[in-house]
Amino acid sequence: MRNQDRGGEPALRAEAKRFVSFLVVGGSSTILNLAVVTLISILLGWPYIPTALVAYEAGILYSFVLMDTLTFRSLTGAAGGWVARCARFHSAYIVGVALTLLLAEGFQVLLRWQEVVAHALALAIATVVNFTSIRFWTYRGRRHVARPAGPPAPGHPGGAAPRATEWQRSGAP
């Protein structure tokens, strides 16, 4: 039997579709980020750092909403509430940005790579790490702790006796 996700689709195919969707959403988020930077810097004349922070937040929220409703839709039910998923998404995204900056700087300083090459490879690595962290951190399933339903029943040392289903009570074979 092949490993399948909850939708019945083979797990590897489902993850590949999620990754492609992740890339498309991320690309469109980058376009939004650039548009926000352009509009705020031209229309409002803000300095770069506050402008970039607003643009990043706009991109993060945009990405989260699209990924929550499209990319990872089949996983949202087990991943906690909207606020919890949004907070985990933010933390994963921030780790991805930090990883990109650290790797790019390391490639430039230690390997003496050009900035664009260093940044491009750092982005590629961070993209895979970001997808993995969002997939398995933001949209992780809840951990269920098995608890007995009540006091132990006679003959059942681990907990309450199992209840018969309607079908079992009807005497059906």
N, C-alpha and C positions, 0 to 999 in steps of 0.2 A: 504494500500500500504506500502510495506516495504521500510525502508530507504536504498537508494542505492548510491554508489559512481558514479563518472562519467563514469566508464566502464560498468555500469549496474549491477555489482555484489553487492549482499547485503553488506552493509557497515561493519557490524561486521565481516563477513568472510574476506573481503578485509583487514581490520585492523589486523586480526589474521595472515593472510599471510604476511603482512608487518612486523609484530613483529617477526615471525619466520625467515624471511629473514634478519631482523636487527640483530638477534642473530647469524646467520651463518656468516654474514659479520663481525660482531664484533669479533667473535671467530677467523676468519681468519686474521683479523687485529692484534689481539694479537699475533698470530704466526709470522706475519711480524715484529711486534715491537721487539719481542725476537730475531728474526734472525738479524735485523739491529743492535741491541745492541751487539750481539755476534760478528758479522763481524767487526763493527767499533772498538770495544774494543780490539779484537784480532789482526786484520790487521793494524789498525792505532794507537792503543795504547792510544786512547783518554781517558780522565778522565770520570767518570760516568755521571755527570750532562750534559755536552754538548752531550755526546752519547745518553743519555735518551731523550733530547730535539729533536735531529734529528730523533730518533726512533718514538717518539710521533707524530711529524709532518708527517713522512712517513705513519704512521698508520692512521692519520686523513685524509690525502689526499686520500689514498687508500680507506678508508671507504666511504668518500664523493663520489668519482667517482663511486664506486659500488652501493651505495645507490641511487645516482642520476640516474643511468642508469637501475638499477634493482628494488630495494626496493620501491622507491617513483616515479618511472617513470611516472605513470599516473597523478601525481600532479605537475610535473615540469613546465608545461605551465602557470599555474596561480600563480606560486611562485616567479616570477621575473627572472632576468637574472642569468647566471651561477655564476658570481662574487658575486652577492648579496646572492645567496643561499649558496655559499662556505663560505662567511663571517659569515652568520647566523649559519651554521653548526659548524664552529670553535668555535663560542661563546657558543653554546649549549654543545659542547664537553668539553670545558674548565670548564663550570659550573658543568658538570658531574664529572670531575676529582676532582674539589674542594669539591663537595658534598661527594664524596667517602672518601677523606682525612679527612674532618671534622667529618663525621659520625664514621669512624673507630677510630679516636682519641677519640671521645666522648664515644663510647662503651668501649674502653680500660680504659679511665680515670674514667668515672662516674660509669660504671657497672663492671669494673675490669675484662672484658673479655680478653681472650687470643688474641694476634694479628691476628692470622689466622682466627679465628671465627669472630672477629670484622670486619676484612677486607672483609670477604666473605659476611656477611650480608650487609655491606655498599655497596659492589658491586651490590648485588641483588637489593637493593633499588635504587641506582643510575642508574642501567640499565633501570628500568621502568621509572624513571624521565627523563633520557636521551632520550629514545624512544619518550616519550610524548612531550618533548621540541623540538626534531628534527621534529617530525610529525607536530606539530602545530605552531612552530616558523619558522623553516627552510623552510617547504613546506606549509606554510599558503597561502591561496588565497589572491589575491589583493582585497583591499576594493574599491568598485566602488561608486563614488559619483554621484547621479543623477543630471544631469544638463539639463536645457531646451535646445533644439536644436537651438533656435533662439528667436527672440522677440515674446511675447505672441500674438497668433492669436485671432481674434474676436471669442468669444464664448468658448475659451479655456484659462481660467485664469492661469493655471499652466505652460504654455509653448506653443510651436508651435503645430499646429493641426497635428494629426497623418496622415502619408502618406498612401495612398491606395497601397496595393500590386498589382502586375500584375494580380493575380487571381481575386481580387476584381474589378479591372478596366475592366476586360473582361466581367463582368456581370454574371459570373457563379453563380449558386444558392448556 
